[in-house]
Amino acid sequence: METAPVTEPPVEQPPAQPPKPDAPSCCRAAIRFDPFDILQRRLSFQAELAIWGPFAIEVEPSWIFSSPSDNVSADGFSFLGSVGFYLTAKAPQGFFIKAVVGYETFTATVTNPDNESLSASADVASPLLGAVLGSSTVFGRRWGFNISGSIGIGVATASEVAIIAPGKGSVAPYKYTYYDSAVQLLGSLGVGIGF
């Protein structure tokens, strides 16, 4: 007796996978403004560019328009540049460490608090070297609001600069000193846009 050939059931194809959404491409660059630098009488902007993977470069020019210290005014500029390494994500997002190099130069005027007609001015300038730790976040897939904050330590390499407003009669001279401590606190809080 002949048996009917055994037919195998057709092989089912696996269901087609839905197309994956585009991976976020944000961001390669960011432009920010530091509102807290106004407390230090500086108007500062930051521009950051991812150059490869976790590495980025940043520049921060600042206009020095006064001084936070009483009886002192200043006018000049500073420029900071940094190279950053992002520890947890692709630049410019995530936690980072940055090496900082900069230069500031300005004219400072010191006024005697006991007689405002007595004052003295001097040019002040120093290179600056340091490092900061911080974090940057962009709220968006392709572009969006960017906030970045950092804190660290720097060293001003210039010698101490003392400016003495003269005295007169019973009014004693008034002295103000820059770079009496070489160690400087570095910090920023930038808000802007990443794209």
VOLUM-241434 format. One record per residue (C-alpha): residue number from 1; residue in three letters; y, x, z. Coordinates in steps of 0.2 Angstrom, whole numbers. Example, Ala and Ser with C-alpha at 12.3 -4.5 7.8 and 13.67 -1.06 7.14 Angstrom:
<pts>
<pt><n>1</n><res>ala</res><yy>-22</yy><xx>62</xx><zz>39</zz></pt>
<pt><n>2</n><res>ser</res><yy>-5</yy><xx>68</xx><zz>36</zz></pt>
</pts>
This chain:
<pts>
<pt><n>1</n><res>met</res><yy>0</yy><xx>0</xx><zz>0</zz></pt>
<pt><n>2</n><res>glu</res><yy>17</yy><xx>7</xx><zz>-5</zz></pt>
<pt><n>3</n><res>thr</res><yy>31</yy><xx>8</xx><zz>7</zz></pt>
<pt><n>4</n><res>ala</res><yy>49</yy><xx>4</xx><zz>2</zz></pt>
<pt><n>5</n><res>pro</res><yy>60</yy><xx>20</xx><zz>3</zz></pt>
<pt><n>6</n><res>val</res><yy>70</yy><xx>22</xx><zz>18</zz></pt>
<pt><n>7</n><res>thr</res><yy>89</yy><xx>21</xx><zz>15</zz></pt>
<pt><n>8</n><res>glu</res><yy>101</yy><xx>29</xx><zz>27</zz></pt>
<pt><n>9</n><res>pro</res><yy>116</yy><xx>20</xx><zz>32</zz></pt>
<pt><n>10</n><res>pro</res><yy>132</yy><xx>25</xx><zz>24</zz></pt>
<pt><n>11</n><res>val</res><yy>141</yy><xx>39</xx><zz>33</zz></pt>
<pt><n>12</n><res>glu</res><yy>158</yy><xx>32</xx><zz>40</zz></pt>
<pt><n>13</n><res>gln</res><yy>173</yy><xx>42</xx><zz>38</zz></pt>
<pt><n>14</n><res>pro</res><yy>183</yy><xx>45</xx><zz>53</zz></pt>
<pt><n>15</n><res>pro</res><yy>199</yy><xx>35</xx><zz>54</zz></pt>
<pt><n>16</n><res>ala</res><yy>214</yy><xx>43</xx><zz>47</zz></pt>
<pt><n>17</n><res>gln</res><yy>225</yy><xx>51</xx><zz>59</zz></pt>
<pt><n>18</n><res>pro</res><yy>243</yy><xx>44</xx><zz>60</zz></pt>
<pt><n>19</n><res>pro</res><yy>256</yy><xx>57</xx><zz>54</zz></pt>
<pt><n>20</n><res>lys</res><yy>263</yy><xx>67</xx><zz>68</zz></pt>
<pt><n>21</n><res>pro</res><yy>281</yy><xx>65</xx><zz>71</zz></pt>
<pt><n>22</n><res>asp</res><yy>292</yy><xx>80</xx><zz>66</zz></pt>
<pt><n>23</n><res>ala</res><yy>293</yy><xx>93</xx><zz>79</zz></pt>
<pt><n>24</n><res>pro</res><yy>310</yy><xx>95</xx><zz>88</zz></pt>
<pt><n>25</n><res>ser</res><yy>319</yy><xx>108</xx><zz>79</zz></pt>
<pt><n>26</n><res>cys</res><yy>334</yy><xx>109</xx><zz>91</zz></pt>
<pt><n>27</n><res>cys</res><yy>342</yy><xx>121</xx><zz>93</zz></pt>
<pt><n>28</n><res>arg</res><yy>347</yy><xx>138</xx><zz>86</zz></pt>
<pt><n>29</n><res>ala</res><yy>365</yy><xx>138</xx><zz>92</zz></pt>
<pt><n>30</n><res>ala</res><yy>377</yy><xx>132</xx><zz>105</zz></pt>
<pt><n>31</n><res>ile</res><yy>395</yy><xx>131</xx><zz>108</zz></pt>
<pt><n>32</n><res>arg</res><yy>402</yy><xx>128</xx><zz>126</zz></pt>
<pt><n>33</n><res>phe</res><yy>417</yy><xx>127</xx><zz>136</zz></pt>
<pt><n>34</n><res>asp</res><yy>418</yy><xx>132</xx><zz>155</zz></pt>
<pt><n>35</n><res>pro</res><yy>428</yy><xx>120</xx><zz>165</zz></pt>
<pt><n>36</n><res>phe</res><yy>426</yy><xx>129</xx><zz>181</zz></pt>
<pt><n>37</n><res>asp</res><yy>434</yy><xx>145</xx><zz>174</zz></pt>
<pt><n>38</n><res>ile</res><yy>451</yy><xx>136</xx><zz>175</zz></pt>
<pt><n>39</n><res>leu</res><yy>450</yy><xx>137</xx><zz>194</zz></pt>
<pt><n>40</n><res>gln</res><yy>450</yy><xx>156</xx><zz>191</zz></pt>
<pt><n>41</n><res>arg</res><yy>465</yy><xx>153</xx><zz>179</zz></pt>
<pt><n>42</n><res>arg</res><yy>455</yy><xx>157</xx><zz>163</zz></pt>
<pt><n>43</n><res>leu</res><yy>451</yy><xx>147</xx><zz>148</zz></pt>
<pt><n>44</n><res>ser</res><yy>434</yy><xx>152</xx><zz>142</zz></pt>
<pt><n>45</n><res>phe</res><yy>422</yy><xx>147</xx><zz>128</zz></pt>
<pt><n>46</n><res>gln</res><yy>404</yy><xx>152</xx><zz>125</zz></pt>
<pt><n>47</n><res>ala</res><yy>395</yy><xx>154</xx><zz>108</zz></pt>
<pt><n>48</n><res>glu</res><yy>376</yy><xx>157</xx><zz>108</zz></pt>
<pt><n>49</n><res>leu</res><yy>364</yy><xx>160</xx><zz>94</zz></pt>
<pt><n>50</n><res>ala</res><yy>345</yy><xx>162</xx><zz>94</zz></pt>
<pt><n>51</n><res>ile</res><yy>340</yy><xx>177</xx><zz>85</zz></pt>
<pt><n>52</n><res>trp</res><yy>321</yy><xx>177</xx><zz>86</zz></pt>
<pt><n>53</n><res>gly</res><yy>309</yy><xx>168</xx><zz>97</zz></pt>
<pt><n>54</n><res>pro</res><yy>315</yy><xx>169</xx><zz>116</zz></pt>
<pt><n>55</n><res>phe</res><yy>329</yy><xx>181</xx><zz>112</zz></pt>
<pt><n>56</n><res>ala</res><yy>348</yy><xx>176</xx><zz>110</zz></pt>
<pt><n>57</n><res>ile</res><yy>365</yy><xx>184</xx><zz>109</zz></pt>
<pt><n>58</n><res>glu</res><yy>381</yy><xx>176</xx><zz>117</zz></pt>
<pt><n>59</n><res>val</res><yy>399</yy><xx>180</xx><zz>116</zz></pt>
<pt><n>60</n><res>glu</res><yy>412</yy><xx>173</xx><zz>129</zz></pt>
<pt><n>61</n><res>pro</res><yy>431</yy><xx>176</xx><zz>125</zz></pt>
<pt><n>62</n><res>ser</res><yy>443</yy><xx>171</xx><zz>139</zz></pt>
<pt><n>63</n><res>trp</res><yy>462</yy><xx>169</xx><zz>140</zz></pt>
<pt><n>64</n><res>ile</res><yy>469</yy><xx>174</xx><zz>157</zz></pt>
<pt><n>65</n><res>phe</res><yy>484</yy><xx>164</xx><zz>160</zz></pt>
<pt><n>66</n><res>ser</res><yy>487</yy><xx>166</xx><zz>178</zz></pt>
<pt><n>67</n><res>ser</res><yy>479</yy><xx>171</xx><zz>195</zz></pt>
<pt><n>68</n><res>pro</res><yy>470</yy><xx>161</xx><zz>208</zz></pt>
<pt><n>69</n><res>ser</res><yy>478</yy><xx>172</xx><zz>221</zz></pt>
<pt><n>70</n><res>asp</res><yy>495</yy><xx>168</xx><zz>229</zz></pt>
<pt><n>71</n><res>asn</res><yy>510</yy><xx>178</xx><zz>224</zz></pt>
<pt><n>72</n><res>val</res><yy>501</yy><xx>185</xx><zz>209</zz></pt>
<pt><n>73</n><res>ser</res><yy>502</yy><xx>181</xx><zz>191</zz></pt>
<pt><n>74</n><res>ala</res><yy>492</yy><xx>188</xx><zz>176</zz></pt>
<pt><n>75</n><res>asp</res><yy>492</yy><xx>187</xx><zz>157</zz></pt>
<pt><n>76</n><res>gly</res><yy>479</yy><xx>194</xx><zz>146</zz></pt>
<pt><n>77</n><res>phe</res><yy>461</yy><xx>192</xx><zz>140</zz></pt>
<pt><n>78</n><res>ser</res><yy>443</yy><xx>196</xx><zz>143</zz></pt>
<pt><n>79</n><res>phe</res><yy>428</yy><xx>197</xx><zz>132</zz></pt>
<pt><n>80</n><res>leu</res><yy>410</yy><xx>196</xx><zz>137</zz></pt>
<pt><n>81</n><res>gly</res><yy>394</yy><xx>199</xx><zz>127</zz></pt>
<pt><n>82</n><res>ser</res><yy>376</yy><xx>196</xx><zz>132</zz></pt>
<pt><n>83</n><res>val</res><yy>358</yy><xx>198</xx><zz>126</zz></pt>
<pt><n>84</n><res>gly</res><yy>347</yy><xx>185</xx><zz>134</zz></pt>
<pt><n>85</n><res>phe</res><yy>328</yy><xx>183</xx><zz>135</zz></pt>
<pt><n>86</n><res>tyr</res><yy>322</yy><xx>165</xx><zz>138</zz></pt>
<pt><n>87</n><res>leu</res><yy>307</yy><xx>164</xx><zz>150</zz></pt>
<pt><n>88</n><res>thr</res><yy>301</yy><xx>147</xx><zz>148</zz></pt>
<pt><n>89</n><res>ala</res><yy>306</yy><xx>140</xx><zz>131</zz></pt>
<pt><n>90</n><res>lys</res><yy>313</yy><xx>145</xx><zz>114</zz></pt>
<pt><n>91</n><res>ala</res><yy>331</yy><xx>151</xx><zz>114</zz></pt>
<pt><n>92</n><res>pro</res><yy>343</yy><xx>143</xx><zz>118</zz></pt>
<pt><n>93</n><res>gln</res><yy>334</yy><xx>131</xx><zz>130</zz></pt>
<pt><n>94</n><res>gly</res><yy>325</yy><xx>135</xx><zz>147</zz></pt>
<pt><n>95</n><res>phe</res><yy>327</yy><xx>148</xx><zz>161</zz></pt>
<pt><n>96</n><res>phe</res><yy>334</yy><xx>165</xx><zz>155</zz></pt>
<pt><n>97</n><res>ile</res><yy>339</yy><xx>182</xx><zz>161</zz></pt>
<pt><n>98</n><res>lys</res><yy>354</yy><xx>190</xx><zz>152</zz></pt>
<pt><n>99</n><res>ala</res><yy>361</yy><xx>208</xx><zz>152</zz></pt>
<pt><n>100</n><res>val</res><yy>380</yy><xx>207</xx><zz>151</zz></pt>
<pt><n>101</n><res>val</res><yy>393</yy><xx>219</xx><zz>145</zz></pt>
<pt><n>102</n><res>gly</res><yy>412</yy><xx>215</xx><zz>144</zz></pt>
<pt><n>103</n><res>tyr</res><yy>430</yy><xx>221</xx><zz>145</zz></pt>
<pt><n>104</n><res>glu</res><yy>445</yy><xx>213</xx><zz>153</zz></pt>
<pt><n>105</n><res>thr</res><yy>463</yy><xx>218</xx><zz>151</zz></pt>
<pt><n>106</n><res>phe</res><yy>479</yy><xx>210</xx><zz>158</zz></pt>
<pt><n>107</n><res>thr</res><yy>496</yy><xx>212</xx><zz>165</zz></pt>
<pt><n>108</n><res>ala</res><yy>498</yy><xx>208</xx><zz>183</zz></pt>
<pt><n>109</n><res>thr</res><yy>514</yy><xx>204</xx><zz>192</zz></pt>
<pt><n>110</n><res>val</res><yy>514</yy><xx>204</xx><zz>211</zz></pt>
<pt><n>111</n><res>thr</res><yy>529</yy><xx>195</xx><zz>220</zz></pt>
<pt><n>112</n><res>asn</res><yy>534</yy><xx>199</xx><zz>238</zz></pt>
<pt><n>113</n><res>pro</res><yy>531</yy><xx>183</xx><zz>248</zz></pt>
<pt><n>114</n><res>asp</res><yy>546</yy><xx>186</xx><zz>259</zz></pt>
<pt><n>115</n><res>asn</res><yy>558</yy><xx>189</xx><zz>245</zz></pt>
<pt><n>116</n><res>glu</res><yy>553</yy><xx>182</xx><zz>228</zz></pt>
<pt><n>117</n><res>ser</res><yy>566</yy><xx>193</xx><zz>219</zz></pt>
<pt><n>118</n><res>leu</res><yy>556</yy><xx>208</xx><zz>223</zz></pt>
<pt><n>119</n><res>ser</res><yy>541</yy><xx>211</xx><zz>211</zz></pt>
<pt><n>120</n><res>ala</res><yy>531</yy><xx>224</xx><zz>202</zz></pt>
<pt><n>121</n><res>ser</res><yy>520</yy><xx>223</xx><zz>187</zz></pt>
<pt><n>122</n><res>ala</res><yy>506</yy><xx>234</xx><zz>181</zz></pt>
<pt><n>123</n><res>asp</res><yy>493</yy><xx>234</xx><zz>167</zz></pt>
<pt><n>124</n><res>val</res><yy>475</yy><xx>231</xx><zz>173</zz></pt>
<pt><n>125</n><res>ala</res><yy>459</yy><xx>234</xx><zz>163</zz></pt>
<pt><n>126</n><res>ser</res><yy>441</yy><xx>237</xx><zz>166</zz></pt>
<pt><n>127</n><res>pro</res><yy>424</yy><xx>237</xx><zz>157</zz></pt>
<pt><n>128</n><res>leu</res><yy>411</yy><xx>227</xx><zz>166</zz></pt>
<pt><n>129</n><res>leu</res><yy>392</yy><xx>228</xx><zz>166</zz></pt>
<pt><n>130</n><res>gly</res><yy>380</yy><xx>216</xx><zz>174</zz></pt>
<pt><n>131</n><res>ala</res><yy>365</yy><xx>204</xx><zz>173</zz></pt>
<pt><n>132</n><res>val</res><yy>364</yy><xx>185</xx><zz>176</zz></pt>
<pt><n>133</n><res>leu</res><yy>350</yy><xx>172</xx><zz>179</zz></pt>
<pt><n>134</n><res>gly</res><yy>352</yy><xx>154</xx><zz>173</zz></pt>
<pt><n>135</n><res>ser</res><yy>346</yy><xx>139</xx><zz>164</zz></pt>
<pt><n>136</n><res>ser</res><yy>351</yy><xx>130</xx><zz>148</zz></pt>
<pt><n>137</n><res>thr</res><yy>346</yy><xx>112</xx><zz>142</zz></pt>
<pt><n>138</n><res>val</res><yy>350</yy><xx>103</xx><zz>126</zz></pt>
<pt><n>139</n><res>phe</res><yy>348</yy><xx>84</xx><zz>127</zz></pt>
<pt><n>140</n><res>gly</res><yy>342</yy><xx>80</xx><zz>110</zz></pt>
<pt><n>141</n><res>arg</res><yy>329</yy><xx>83</xx><zz>97</zz></pt>
<pt><n>142</n><res>arg</res><yy>339</yy><xx>90</xx><zz>83</zz></pt>
<pt><n>143</n><res>trp</res><yy>356</yy><xx>92</xx><zz>91</zz></pt>
<pt><n>144</n><res>gly</res><yy>364</yy><xx>86</xx><zz>107</zz></pt>
<pt><n>145</n><res>phe</res><yy>374</yy><xx>89</xx><zz>123</zz></pt>
<pt><n>146</n><res>asn</res><yy>371</yy><xx>106</xx><zz>130</zz></pt>
<pt><n>147</n><res>ile</res><yy>374</yy><xx>112</xx><zz>148</zz></pt>
<pt><n>148</n><res>ser</res><yy>371</yy><xx>130</xx><zz>154</zz></pt>
<pt><n>149</n><res>gly</res><yy>373</yy><xx>138</xx><zz>171</zz></pt>
<pt><n>150</n><res>ser</res><yy>371</yy><xx>156</xx><zz>177</zz></pt>
<pt><n>151</n><res>ile</res><yy>375</yy><xx>167</xx><zz>192</zz></pt>
<pt><n>152</n><res>gly</res><yy>373</yy><xx>186</xx><zz>194</zz></pt>
<pt><n>153</n><res>ile</res><yy>381</yy><xx>202</xx><zz>198</zz></pt>
<pt><n>154</n><res>gly</res><yy>392</yy><xx>214</xx><zz>189</zz></pt>
<pt><n>155</n><res>val</res><yy>400</yy><xx>231</xx><zz>191</zz></pt>
<pt><n>156</n><res>ala</res><yy>418</yy><xx>234</xx><zz>186</zz></pt>
<pt><n>157</n><res>thr</res><yy>419</yy><xx>253</xx><zz>181</zz></pt>
<pt><n>158</n><res>ala</res><yy>437</yy><xx>256</xx><zz>182</zz></pt>
<pt><n>159</n><res>ser</res><yy>446</yy><xx>264</xx><zz>197</zz></pt>
<pt><n>160</n><res>glu</res><yy>455</yy><xx>254</xx><zz>210</zz></pt>
<pt><n>161</n><res>val</res><yy>472</yy><xx>248</xx><zz>204</zz></pt>
<pt><n>162</n><res>ala</res><yy>485</yy><xx>244</xx><zz>218</zz></pt>
<pt><n>163</n><res>ile</res><yy>501</yy><xx>235</xx><zz>214</zz></pt>
<pt><n>164</n><res>ile</res><yy>515</yy><xx>236</xx><zz>227</zz></pt>
<pt><n>165</n><res>ala</res><yy>530</yy><xx>224</xx><zz>227</zz></pt>
<pt><n>166</n><res>pro</res><yy>544</yy><xx>233</xx><zz>235</zz></pt>
<pt><n>167</n><res>gly</res><yy>552</yy><xx>229</xx><zz>251</zz></pt>
<pt><n>168</n><res>lys</res><yy>571</yy><xx>228</xx><zz>255</zz></pt>
<pt><n>169</n><res>gly</res><yy>579</yy><xx>229</xx><zz>272</zz></pt>
<pt><n>170</n><res>ser</res><yy>568</yy><xx>220</xx><zz>285</zz></pt>
<pt><n>171</n><res>val</res><yy>556</yy><xx>214</xx><zz>271</zz></pt>
<pt><n>172</n><res>ala</res><yy>541</yy><xx>225</xx><zz>270</zz></pt>
<pt><n>173</n><res>pro</res><yy>532</yy><xx>230</xx><zz>254</zz></pt>
<pt><n>174</n><res>tyr</res><yy>518</yy><xx>219</xx><zz>248</zz></pt>
<pt><n>175</n><res>lys</res><yy>502</yy><xx>226</xx><zz>241</zz></pt>
<pt><n>176</n><res>tyr</res><yy>489</yy><xx>218</xx><zz>230</zz></pt>
<pt><n>177</n><res>thr</res><yy>473</yy><xx>228</xx><zz>225</zz></pt>
<pt><n>178</n><res>tyr</res><yy>462</yy><xx>225</xx><zz>210</zz></pt>
<pt><n>179</n><res>tyr</res><yy>444</yy><xx>233</xx><zz>209</zz></pt>
<pt><n>180</n><res>asp</res><yy>444</yy><xx>238</xx><zz>228</zz></pt>
<pt><n>181</n><res>ser</res><yy>426</yy><xx>233</xx><zz>227</zz></pt>
<pt><n>182</n><res>ala</res><yy>417</yy><xx>238</xx><zz>211</zz></pt>
<pt><n>183</n><res>val</res><yy>404</yy><xx>224</xx><zz>213</zz></pt>
<pt><n>184</n><res>gln</res><yy>409</yy><xx>207</xx><zz>205</zz></pt>
<pt><n>185</n><res>leu</res><yy>401</yy><xx>190</xx><zz>206</zz></pt>
<pt><n>186</n><res>leu</res><yy>397</yy><xx>184</xx><zz>188</zz></pt>
<pt><n>187</n><res>gly</res><yy>394</yy><xx>165</xx><zz>185</zz></pt>
<pt><n>188</n><res>ser</res><yy>397</yy><xx>151</xx><zz>173</zz></pt>
<pt><n>189</n><res>leu</res><yy>394</yy><xx>133</xx><zz>170</zz></pt>
<pt><n>190</n><res>gly</res><yy>396</yy><xx>129</xx><zz>151</zz></pt>
<pt><n>191</n><res>val</res><yy>396</yy><xx>112</xx><zz>143</zz></pt>
<pt><n>192</n><res>gly</res><yy>396</yy><xx>108</xx><zz>125</zz></pt>
<pt><n>193</n><res>ile</res><yy>384</yy><xx>105</xx><zz>110</zz></pt>
<pt><n>194</n><res>gly</res><yy>368</yy><xx>113</xx><zz>104</zz></pt>
<pt><n>195</n><res>phe</res><yy>363</yy><xx>112</xx><zz>86</zz></pt>
</pts>
